[in-house]
């Protein structure tokens, strides 16, 4: 079943109509001034293979986490700006086509394309261009084994890093540490990097209050 609800401009009406279409496979809801996805509605569309929500005001991908049947997702010309929004799609193992063209995320972040390819390994096409093997390797080299603020945000589920006092990344295949901006991790005093593949501790010197690095047995003063 294919449903097209373009330019209705009333979110409530769109959601009401969709709530009853449980066997829907193709859905186009372009130009409806949507700002988010209703998770309850999306969860109910368990057979959805194709979703187009272009030219709206969507700023978050929350609500799509359980759309496990999705194969194609078109979201060009929206307001998605944060890299962490990609994490909402990581469980969509059938997703092969993703279009985020003309969203702030696609133009304001370095290595945007490699970041998306790294976290969504099933993709075959991104923003209208095929994903090639070289890009996949480059994505692994860039983001694999890198303890970054993005990785921390994915694990803890938020970006309020000032609350953190300890980072426990034991046996996580970490090779390098790149926690920026470092001042957001100013309250971290203990880091556990035991049983990883660290090639350098240089990324820890910017964490001013770190005193003990478990597994490395190094005091902060010895990492300078």
Buried (B, 14 or more C-beta within 10 A) or exposed (E): EEBEBEEBEEBEEBBEBBEEBEEBBBBBBBBBBBEBBBBEBBBBBEEBBBBBBBBBEBBBBEBBBBBBBBBBBBBBBBEBBBBBBBBBBBEBEEBBBBBBBBBBBBEEBEBBBBBBBBBBEBBEEBBEEEBEEEBBEBBBEBBEBBBBBBBBBBEEEEEEBEEBEEBEBEEBEBEBBBBEEBEBBBBBBBBBBBEBEBEEBEBBBBBEEBEBBBBBEBEBEEBE
